[in-house]
Amino acid sequence: MVRYYPTLNRPTAPAISICIANYNGVQVLGDCIESLLNQQANIAIEIIIHDDASSDGSVEWIRQHYPCVELLAADKNAGFCVANNRMVAHARGDYVLLLNNDAALFPDALATLLSASNGLPVAGIISLPQYDWKTGHLVDRGCLLDPFYNPVPNLEPSRKDVGMVIGACMFMPRALWNTLGGFPEWMGSLAEDMYLCCVARLCGHPVIVTASSGYRHHQGASFGGNRVNSGKLQTTYRRRALSERNKTAILLICTPGPLVWLLLLLHCCLLAAEGLILALLKHDAILWRQVYVNVFVQLRQNGVAWRIQRLTVQRRRIIQPFVYWKKFVCVPRKLIMLFRHGIPELR
């Protein structure tokens, strides 16, 4: 059940609906909302927050401090994908901006996104350059992908057309979201942004990052992990398990042509070898079972459903495979990260 707390001054015809999925984010949510209220442009917006059964008093805090926000409060935790699908279904804006609760926009961000969208020949997915909250360093200008669907941060200012943008800040016409079908709810969280961007590109819709403006992001604060600390990449068992499962599904669903079967076989072999080596080096049987064996269990259980979804997605494809592969790089991202940061730390 989802309780609805309406705002008294919701715009009748907002240009942009900003959708914020929140779970126990009361410590960061204020900065996020304030960045929206302090935008420089005169753009009619509505702010929708889906609280996913938080236990930190988020619902009461939002109602007390930000009565201008449309609040959807779930009685049970539904996950990031469901939360965003609910908010967009509730939205009325011509455009939707999915924004993490641990992210904050630059003051000119909404105007920049709207201008970029209006400049596209066809509807597309747009994001802003991402900056680390603490250091202010550029994290990415969107991402390319490696052959096994690991995101590779793009840092080139001249490159705007990318393979995917991070779901922490994702802007598009609401009609395009509905056309693409939103986030697959079975994914729960992680890589849902990659899936939507890959499907969009297959259907001929560009995925771009603006040259200017940006947003600050507490990387990993909303889900844990995905952070480099003292030179080591830190993550969690749950994050890694969801990531590996969902990337495998995207590889199967979105890869065009018969190459998918060779890539899937190679991916599974490398994944099994990676899991065994890491489990032996770390003396960690839990890692092997929860992360790597889980991928093969999910393939067996959901393989038929994923192949059916593949047929649906590939029937809608209008671009040639070589166009799709232009947003990929050859060198596996995991290999680069291994040389740069060593074996990841899991907790």
N, C-alpha and C positions, 0 to 999 in steps of 0.2 A: 504494500500500500504506500502511496505517495501523498503526503499532505501538501496542500498548496496554500502559500501565504502571499496573496497579491499585494502589489504596491498601489498606493493611492494615486500616483502620478505617472503611470505607465504611458508612454507616448502612443498615440493612436496609430501612427504610421512611422515606426522607427526605420531609419536607413540601415542600421547595423544592430543585430542582436548579439551581444557578447555572452558566451556560455562558459561558465566556470564550474568544473566538477570539483567538489570539495569533500575531503575526508580527513578529519582531524587536522585541519589547516589553519586553526584560529591564530597561530603565531605569525603566519605569513599573509593571510588573506587581506589584512588592512592595506598593506602596501600595494597589493594587486588592484583592489577596488579604487584606492586613491589615484592610481595612475590612470584609471579610466575617467574619473571625475575631473581630472586636471588636463584633459586633452585640449590642445590649442584651437582645434577646428570647431566650428559650429555645426556639428553633425548630430542629428537626433538618434540617440541610442537607447537601448534597453539592456539592463544587466540581469541575467538569469543565473542563479546559482542552484545547482543540485547538490544537496548535502546527502552523502551516502551513509547515513546512520552513524554519524560521528559521535564519539564518546567524550569529546573535549569541550562541550558546550557551544559548539559552532552555531547551531540553530538560534539559540537564545542571543548570542553575541551579534549575529547578523541582524536579527530583528531589532535589537536595541540600538546598534550603531549605524545601520544602513537600511532604514525603512524604504529607501528608494529602490531596493533590489527585489526582484521577483524571486521568491524562494520556493524550491521544490524539495521537500524533506522526506527521504525514504525511511521507512521503518526497518528495513533490512538492507544490508550492504549488497549492492547489485553489480558493482564494478564500473570501471572507467567507460567502457564502450556503451553500456546500457545508460549510464548517466548522461552522456553526450547525446545519444539518440533521443532520450526523453526531452532534453532541453531544446534541441533543434525542432522537434515536433511541436513544442510549446511556443517557439519563437515566431515573431511576426515580421522581422526585418527582411529587407531585400537581400541582405548579406548576413552571414554568420561568421563570427570569430570565436573559435575554440581557444580558450586561454587557460593555462594551468593556474592553480591557486598560488603557486610559488614563483610566478612570473609577474613582471611589471613592465608596461609599455613606456617607451620614450614619449615625450609630449606631442610629437608630430606623427605618431604611429598610425592612428586611424586615417588621417588625411592621406598619408603615404600609401597605405593599403588600398584605399578607395580609388586614388588616382591611378595606381598600378593596374587595378582590375579594369578600370574604364579604358585603359590603353591597350588591353589585349584584344586580338581579333576574334577570339572565342573565349568562352568562360574557362577559368582556370583556378588552380589552388595556389595561394600566395602566402609567403611568410616574410619575416624580417630577419636581418642579421641577429644572431643570438650571442649575448655577452654573459660571461660568468658574473654572478651577483657579487661575490666577494672581491675578486681581483679586477673586474672590469675588462678582462681580456676577451678577445673575440673567440667564441667557441666554434661557430660555423656560419656559413652563408648557405644553409641547406646542405644536403648530402648527396653524394653519388653512392653507388652500391657496388660491392664486389660480387663475384659470380655466385656466392652462397648467401646473398642478401644480407650482408653485414653493412651497416651505414659507414660511409667514408666521408668525414667532414670536408666540405668545400670551403676553402679559405681565399679563393681568387675573387677579387672585387669585380673583375670583368665578366665573370660567369654568373649569369642570372638563371638560366634554364638548368634545373637539377633533377636528380632522380626521385628525391623525396624531401619533404620538409618535416620538421619535428612537430608533433601534435601539441606541444606546449604553446604554440602560437600558429594557428592555421586558419586562414581567411578564404572565403569563397562565396559566390552567390548561393543563396539557400536553395534555389532551383537545381543547381549542380549537385549539391549534397543529396537531394532527393533522387536525382537521376542516377547517381552512383550507388545509392542504397545505404549510405551511412556506414557506420562501423559494424563489422560482424560481431554479434554479441557473444558468440562462443569464445572469442579471443580473450575476453575478460579485460586484459590490459597488456600493453607492450606490443609494438609492431603494427598496431591497428592504423597508425598514421602511414606507415610504409605500404600497407595493403591498399589504402584508399588512394594514395598517390600513384601506385603502380597501375591500378585499375583506371584511374583518370587518364594516365598517359596512353594506355592501350586504346582508350576510347577517343584519343585525339585531343585531350584537354591538357594544356601546358601546366607544369609545376615550376614556379619561379620564386626567386627571392629578390626583394628590392635592393637597390644599390645603397639607399640611405635609410635613416632612422634605425630602429632596433628595439630589442627588449632584453631586460635583465632576467636571469633565471637561476634559481637555486637548484642546480642540477642534482637530480636524484632525491630531493627533499620530500617530494610527494609520494615516492614509492620505495625509496631506499636503494642504495647501490649506485652503480654507474658513476663513480667518482674516483679521481686519482688523488691519493693522500700519501705524502712523503715518497712520491715516485711510484707507488703501487696502485694498481687498479683494484678497487674494492667493489664488491657486489654481494648479492644474497642468493641463497639457494632458490628461493621462490622466483626472484627476478630472472635468474639464469634459466630456470626450467620453462617459464612462460616464453621467454625470448627465443630459446632454441625450438620449442614446439611451434610457435607462431611463424617464425622465419621459414621453417620447413614447409609449413602449410602454404605460405605465400609463394615459395619457390615452385611448388606443385601447381598451384592455381594460376599464377600469373605468367610464368615463363612461356613465351610463345614457341610453337613448333615442336617437332619431335626431340629437339635438344633437351627438353625438360627431363626425359627419362635417363639420359646419360648423366646430367647434372645431379639428379636426385640420387642415383646410385653412388656417384662419387661423393656427394654430400654425406650420405649415410655411412659410407666406409670411413671417411675422414672424421666424422663425428664420433663413431665408435672408437677409433684409434685415439682421438683426443681424450675421450672420457676415460679410457683404460689407463693412458699415460698419466693423466692428472690424478686419478684415483690412487694409482700406485705411488706416485711421487709424494702425494699429500697424506697417504694412508687413510683415505677417506671413502669408505664404502657408501656413505650417504650421498655423496656427490655423484657417484656412478649411478645409483638407483634413482634418485630424485630428479636429476637433470638429464642424463644421457639415456638410460633405459626408458625413461618416461617418453622420450621422443618416439621410440620404436613402438611402444605400447599405444601411443596416440595415433601413429600411422596405421596400425592394425585396426584400431577401433573406429577411426574417423576417415580412413582412406577412401572409402566409397563416397561419403558425403563431400570430401574435398575434390574428388574427381568430377562429381556432378557440378559442383560450384565452378570448377575449371571450365567445363563445357559452356556454362552460362557466360562466364567472363570472356572466354575466347571467341564466342559467337559475336560479341559486341566489339571486338578488336577491329580498328580501321587503319592502324599503322602497320608498316612492314617490320619484321623482327629486327632488322639492322637499325632502324630508328629507335626502337625500344632499347637496344643494347648500347646506344651512344651515351647513355647516362651511367654506364658501368665502367669499372676499372678492373684490370687483370689481376693485380696482386691481392691475395686474401688479406683482409683487414686484421684478422686474428694473428697472422704471422707478424705483421708490423707491430701490433700491440705487445706481442710476446717479446720481441727484441727490445722494445722501448721500455716496458714496465715489468717484464718478467711474468711469472705465473700469477694469475689474479688471486686475491684473497677473498674467500667466501665466508659469510657468517649467517 
